Amino acid sequence: MISELGQSGAMRYVLFDVDGTLIDAVDNQRLIWRTWAERYGLDPDEVYRVALRTRPMETFAQVAPDRDAQKCLAALHELEDEDVRSGTYTAFDGAAELLNALRPGAWALVTSNYEHRVRGRFARTGLPVPAVLVDAAAVEEGKPSPVPYLQAAARLGAQPEDCLVIEDAPSGVQSGLRAGMTVWGVNTPAAVDGVHRHFGSLHEAVRDILAFASGPLPHRLEGSTAVQ
């Protein structure tokens, strides 16, 4: 079990992943990669399996090593931008309530996507965009490197130990852990390896996230699972 947080009385910060954490875009991403794979005559299921754990350029190197990586990336970006304009997706239950309740300057978005797509999706789902948004273009090393979350903390003026990371994916969880932050997992049926606490949905985590952001936490809060 994690120990009580906030003993120093320092301001605390919440750093959110986006896709799969705040925005339900799993079906969108699967369709995008399926369409991309079919263009190149590849097995969509295998491509998606690789894409789930690697950045796009790494995915291309594994599934299409004989193809021009830049052209592969351009094709993927075209599909992703079209999805922002016409795709169907929603914010997870509790996302709007949570983000609107957090203090300005006390939270950030850390995504492997690009800022213009995040802003487009947030505009369509009514979610507020914070002052700090670390996207794929902002860092040379993406998740699971700690760099994205460390950059977000630095831009907020926060210390890693005062940050809570909310994630759904193994690479993001590892990124937050390597950054020395507390990591809670949401929107997965089972806890991702390494998380300090697990919630089956974002909605179930709203109260505890707000409690973290506003004051010291007790050793255990109802409605969640502490991971030993």
C-alpha positions as a printed Julia matrix, in Angstrom:
228×3 Matrix{Float64}:
   0.0    0.0     0.0
   1.24   3.51   -0.73
   1.99   5.7     2.23
   0.07   8.86    3.09
   0.74  11.65    0.6
   1.17  15.36    1.03
   2.95  15.3     4.36
   4.95  18.39    3.42
   1.78  20.38    2.84
   3.02  21.26   -0.63
   0.61  21.95   -3.44
  -0.27  18.78   -5.33
  -0.75  18.34   -9.07
  -2.6   15.9   -11.29
  -1.19  14.84  -14.67
  -3.58  13.1   -17.05
  -3.04  10.87  -20.02
  -5.71  11.58  -22.66
  -6.71   8.71  -24.96
  -8.17   5.87  -22.94
  -8.08   7.94  -19.75
 -10.2   11.05  -20.39
 -11.34  10.42  -23.97
 -12.78   7.08  -25.09
 -10.9    6.67  -28.36
 -10.03   2.98  -28.35
 -12.38   2.11  -31.21
 -11.11   5.12  -33.16
  -7.49   4.1   -32.83
  -8.25   0.51  -33.74
 -10.1    1.66  -36.89
  -7.32   4.1   -37.83
  -4.65   1.42  -37.57
  -6.86  -1.11  -39.39
  -7.35   1.31  -42.29
  -3.64   2.12  -42.33
  -2.66  -1.57  -42.28
  -5.04  -2.44  -45.09
  -3.49   0.29  -47.25
  -0.15  -1.46  -46.91
  -1.47  -5.01  -47.2
  -0.62  -5.85  -43.59
  -2.42  -7.86  -40.91
  -4.51  -5.25  -39.03
  -4.58  -7.22  -35.78
  -0.81  -7.65  -35.69
  -0.23  -4.0   -36.57
  -2.55  -2.86  -33.8
  -0.91  -5.19  -31.29
   2.47  -3.6   -32.04
   1.05  -0.05  -32.14
  -0.35  -0.42  -28.63
   3.13  -0.66  -27.13
   5.3    1.46  -29.45
   5.42   4.94  -30.94
   4.41   5.15  -34.64
   7.95   5.25  -36.06
   8.84   2.2   -33.98
   5.66   0.49  -35.16
   6.56   1.07  -38.8
  10.06  -0.28  -38.22
   8.59  -3.51  -36.9
   5.61  -4.1   -39.17
   6.76  -2.42  -42.41
  10.57  -2.19  -42.34
  10.75  -2.04  -46.14
   8.46   0.98  -46.37
   9.34   4.69  -46.26
   8.71   5.57  -42.6
   7.94   9.21  -43.33
   5.31   8.26  -45.9
   3.86   5.77  -43.42
   3.66   8.52  -40.82
   2.05  10.96  -43.24
  -0.63   8.4   -44.09
  -1.29   7.76  -40.4
  -1.51  11.49  -39.64
  -4.0   11.95  -42.46
  -6.24   9.25  -41.0
  -5.93  10.64  -37.47
  -6.75  14.2   -38.54
  -9.8   12.99  -40.42
 -10.9   11.11  -37.3
 -10.76  14.32  -35.26
 -13.07  15.96  -37.81
 -15.52  13.13  -38.34
 -14.93  10.31  -35.85
 -17.36   9.38  -33.1
 -16.02   9.39  -29.55
 -16.95  10.64  -26.09
 -15.4   11.77  -22.86
 -15.41   9.15  -20.13
 -18.05   9.56  -17.46
 -16.75  11.89  -14.77
 -14.12  13.6   -16.94
 -15.91  16.95  -17.26
 -16.84  17.03  -13.58
 -13.28  16.25  -12.57
 -11.42  18.65  -14.84
 -13.74  21.55  -14.12
 -13.3   21.02  -10.37
  -9.48  21.13  -10.4
  -7.66  24.37   -9.66
  -6.21  26.13  -12.73
  -2.47  25.58  -12.8
  -2.74  22.38  -10.77
  -3.19  19.92  -13.61
  -1.87  19.1   -17.06
  -2.32  16.77  -20.0
   0.49  14.42  -21.06
  -0.27  12.67  -24.33
   1.45  10.67  -27.04
  -0.92  12.34  -29.49
  -0.57  15.85  -30.94
  -1.93  19.04  -29.42
  -4.2   20.03  -32.31
  -5.96  16.66  -32.13
  -6.39  16.88  -28.38
  -7.83  20.36  -28.68
 -10.17  19.21  -31.44
 -11.45  16.28  -29.41
 -11.79  18.36  -26.23
 -13.75  21.01  -28.13
 -16.14  18.36  -29.45
 -16.62  16.71  -26.05
 -16.79  19.92  -23.99
 -13.72  19.27  -21.86
 -11.53  22.19  -20.71
  -7.93  22.39  -21.89
  -5.32  23.29  -19.23
  -2.45  25.74  -19.61
   0.08  22.89  -19.75
  -0.23  20.24  -22.47
   2.77  18.04  -23.25
   2.29  16.29  -26.59
   4.35  14.06  -28.9
   6.01  17.08  -30.52
   7.18  18.47  -27.18
   9.55  15.62  -26.3
  12.15  13.53  -28.1
  11.51  10.56  -25.82
   7.92   9.43  -25.42
   6.3    7.12  -22.9
   7.52   4.85  -21.27
  10.38   7.33  -20.83
   9.84   9.58  -17.8
  10.55  12.66  -19.94
   6.93  13.59  -20.82
   5.73  13.56  -17.22
   8.86  15.28  -15.94
   8.41  18.04  -18.51
   4.8   18.56  -17.44
   5.85  18.81  -13.8
   8.59  21.29  -14.63
   6.21  23.48  -16.61
   3.78  23.46  -13.67
   6.58  24.28  -11.22
   5.93  20.99   -9.42
   8.16  18.42   -7.79
   7.65  14.84   -9.02
   6.77  13.61   -5.55
   3.84  16.07   -5.46
   2.34  14.77   -8.71
  -0.36  12.18   -9.3
  -0.44  10.52  -12.72
  -3.73   9.13  -14.06
  -3.16   6.5   -16.76
  -4.71   3.5   -18.47
  -1.8    2.08  -20.49
   1.3    0.14  -19.39
   3.7    2.51  -21.2
   2.15   5.52  -19.5
   2.2    3.85  -16.11
   5.9    3.11  -16.5
   6.52   6.7   -17.6
   4.93   8.05  -14.44
   6.69   5.57  -12.17
  10.08   6.31  -13.72
   9.4   10.0   -13.15
   9.08   9.29   -9.41
   5.37  10.09   -9.26
   2.35   8.42   -7.73
   0.43   6.55  -10.44
  -3.21   5.51  -10.39
  -4.76   3.36  -13.1
  -8.26   3.79  -14.51
 -10.56   2.28  -17.13
  -9.08  -1.23  -17.1
 -10.68  -4.38  -15.69
  -7.46  -5.33  -13.89
  -4.66  -3.23  -12.44
  -1.8   -2.41  -14.8
   1.51  -3.6   -13.35
   3.06  -0.99  -11.08
   0.09   1.25  -10.3
  -0.28   2.34   -6.7
  -4.08   2.22   -6.93
  -6.53   0.86   -9.44
 -10.03   2.02  -10.37
 -12.24   0.19  -12.83
 -13.4    3.48  -14.31
 -12.47   7.15  -14.27
 -15.83   7.92  -12.69
 -14.94   5.76   -9.68
 -11.7    7.71   -9.23
 -13.11  11.26   -9.36
 -13.63  11.72   -5.62
 -10.21  10.36   -4.7
  -8.41  12.41   -7.34
 -10.05  15.57   -6.05
  -9.15  14.55   -2.5
  -5.52  14.15   -3.54
  -5.54  17.56   -5.18
  -7.11  19.33   -2.22
  -5.56  17.82    0.88
  -3.73  14.95    2.61
  -5.05  11.49    1.85
  -5.94   8.89    4.47
  -4.22   5.55    4.17
  -7.28   4.06    2.5
 -10.27   5.5     0.69
 -13.43   3.56   -0.04
 -14.36   2.73   -3.63
 -10.92   1.85   -4.92
  -8.33  -0.87   -4.74
  -4.94  -0.18   -3.22
  -2.34  -2.28   -4.99
   0.09  -4.01   -2.69
